[in-house]
Amino acid sequence: MHASLKINKLRRLFVGLTAVAAAAAATSSFAQLSDDAVRARVDALMARMTLEEKAGQITQHFVFQEVPKEEERAAKEVAAGRGGSVLLLKTAADINRFQQMALKTRLGIPLLVGFDVIHGFHTVMPVPLAMAASWDPAVAQEAQAVAAREARAVGIHWTFAPNVDIGRDARWGRTVEGAGEDPTLGSAMAVAQVQGFQGPYIGAPGRVIAGPKHFAGYGASIGGRDYDEVDLSDSQLWNVYLKPFKAAVDAGAGNIMSAYMGLNGVPASGNHWLLTEVLRKSWGFKGFVVTDAGAAFDLTTHGYTRDKPEAARQALLAGVDMEMTKPFDSQVFAHLPELVSKGEVPVAKLDEAVRRVLEAKVRMGVFEKPLVDEAEAAKVLADPAHRDVARRAAERSFVLLRNEKQLLPLKGSSLKSVAVIGPLADSAVDTVGPWIFAQNDAETVTVLAGLKAKLGNKVKVDYSPGVSMPKRANKSIFPEPKPVTVDDGKEIARAVQMAKQSDVAVLVLGEAQIMSGENASRSSFDLPGRQQELLAAVMATGKPVVVLLMSARPLDLKGLAPQALMQIWYPGTQGGAAVANVLLGEVSPGGKLPFTWPRNIGQVPLHYAHLQSHFTHAMTERYWNEPNSPLYPFGFGLSYSSFEIQDLMLSQPSLKASETLKVSVKLRNTGARKADEVVQLYVRQKAGSSARPVRELKAFRRVSLDAGATQTVSFDLPASELQYWSAAVRRFVLETADFDVFVGNDATAKLAGKFQLEGEAIARP
Ligand code: NOJ
C-alpha cells in the first residue's frame, strides 16, 4: 500500500472514533494548539532560563523504583531542576509526587513523563510481533489507542514505541517488539501504531507522544547479539531498514529514539548523517530526538569520543535533543553549560534542543495539567472495554501452521476431556510477554484458565506443566534467568498418562518471556529445557495433539509434526480467552507469519525478498543437509476454511511515473465456514540499475468472507511505490522496466501478471 494512502485510510478510521477513543475524548479538553501559540509560550519560558536549567530540561532520568537508591537519585536531580523528564514511573501517585517536586523548582516546569508502553500498559495487548501477524493495522491502532489511554490516565505523556526495527534474525530477542522482516508490513504497522498512540494530533486527549525506535538499523546486529555492531549496505538501509521510520515520521511521530549500536562504524546516537542529514533535513522531522538509555555516554564506550564532555558535544551536534540517562553515572548533558561557556557548543544548538522538548510539553498540556486524578486513573485502568480490545487483538494474531484432518476447531459437542500440558499453559507472567511492568498478573487469563472458563463443567480439563521453565527471578528490567529446576521426568510421565486418558492433548510450549526482549538473544531455536522430550512422549500416545507455541521466534520442533500447530506468540492479558475462542471455533484463525520460518537456525538469516545471483539457485539445494527453502514462507497461515484467489486483472499494461495501477483478484471462500484471508500483492522489477529482489510485498488486505462468498479485492499500486534506492547511482530511482506481479496468500504466490513502467532510463555508470 502506498504510504500516504495508508495514512489516509488510518485517518478515516480515526474519524470513526472507537468507543475507547470517544471515552478518552470525553475525559479531557485539550485542543490542538497553533504553532504560533506554542512558539510564543516556549519563547517566554526560554528567555528566563539559565544554561543549567536548559541542560536540565533536556535530561531524562531513569526512575527504576525496584531499586530505591535509583529513585532517590532521580528525585534529587528533579528537585534540583536538573531533570526535564523521567521514565518508568508507573502509578498516578508516584508521577504526581515527582511532578510536585518539579513544580517547586525555580521555574516550576513540569516533567514530561516517558514510559515503555510497548504493547499495553495495565491491559496487556499481544506483543507487537503478534499484532503484525494479524496483518491488520486497524487492530494495532486500536490496541495502542487503549494503551495510550491507560498510560495518559496515570500521567504518562510519551511512549518509547513503536519499535519499528526490521527483524530478519530471530536470534535477536528484540524481534518480539517489531513487525518482522518486511518493510511494507513494517511501515503499515508503524503508521498504525503512531496513529493509535498519538491520535489526530500531539496533545490529543487520552493519547501520548509516539517515539519510533531505534534509529536506525538496530535489528541487523551481528549474530543476533543485542547491542552488537551493525554493518549494513546503503541499499539495505534505504530499501529495508529506514522505510518504517520514514513512514512513522510521515505519520507525524513526535519523537524518535536514537539507537545504541554503531551503524557502519559510526554510533547511531552521535551520527550526524543519520540524525540531521536524513532525519531532519531530508525527511523534515519536527519532533525531538532522545537517545536510548545511556547511549550518549556510550559514544565513549564505542571508542568514538574521548570523555563525557566530548560525548555530550557530539551527541548534541549530531542531532540529539534529549539524553536518557541510566541510574548510574552515565549522564553527559550536565557538561553542556560548561561547553557553551567555553564556546565549544553554540548556545543556539542547545536552544534548539530545549525548544523542541518544551514544545512537546506545551503541546501535551503538561503546564495546564501537571497532576492527574488518581481515582479517575483507576477507573480508566479498570475499563472492561480495554480487555475486549486485548482479546480481539490476540484472536486476530494467531497463526495456524498445521491442521491435519481438521483437528481444529475442537468439536465442543463431542468433547469429553482435554489434557492441557506444558510449562507455559498456566503461566501468567509468560502469557503477557516481555516489556510489561504495570499489569495485574491475577487478571491475566492463561490458556488453562481460558479453556476451563470456556469448557465449563461439561468437559474434564486436566493440567500438567510436564516440565519446568526458567522464570522471571526478580523484577529487574533484565531479570537473571533462574536455571531450569532439574526435571526428573516424573511430571512428563504424569502428563503422558493424562494425555492417554483424554480426547485431545493441548500442549502450550515455547520460550519463557525472559528469553525475548532486550538483552535476551538465543543462539538456538530448540524448545528450551525438556519440552522436546515432553512433546515426543505425548505424541507417542497416538492421541490427537494440538501444540500452541508461545514465543516470538520460529522454534524448531526437529521434525515432530503434531496434528495441529498454532503460533500464539505472547498473547497478553486476555490470551487464554482468545485461545479458547479460537480452539473451540468461535473465531477462525486468520493471522499470517510476519517472518520466514526457517527449517533450522543454521539458515538464519533467511528472508523471502532476497536477491538471486545464479540461475540454478532455485533448483539447487545448497545446504548439504537441507533444502534452501523455509519450513513456512513469509505471509503463511491457515484458517478453518479454504480460499481460492483467481482472475488477476491489471487496469493497464503499462503505467507512467505519475500513474496508479489497479490490481484486482477474486477471492472466494471455498470452505464451509466464515473465515479471514490475507490477500498479498508482490512485485518483481525484472531489470534495473541495481539487482532487484525476487519479489517484494507491496500491498495486502485482510478480508473476512462467509462460506461460499466471493469478493473482488482491489489494490491501488501507485508507480511511486516502485521506486527504490539504487546502489549503482546512489539515489532513489523509478526506472523504465518490466515487472511481474504476484497475488496470493503467502510469499510463494503463483497467480501472476505483468506490466511495464515508463520511468527514467536505467542508468548504469
Ligand atoms: C533501553 C532500550 O533499548 C529502549 O528500547 C528502552 O526504551 C529504554 N531502555 C528505556 O527503558
Boltz pocket constraint, residues with backbone or C-beta under 6 A from the ligand:
constraints:
  - pocket:
      binder: B
      contacts: [[A, 87], [A, 116], [A, 160], [A, 213], [A, 292], [A, 293], [A, 518]]
      max_distance: 6.0
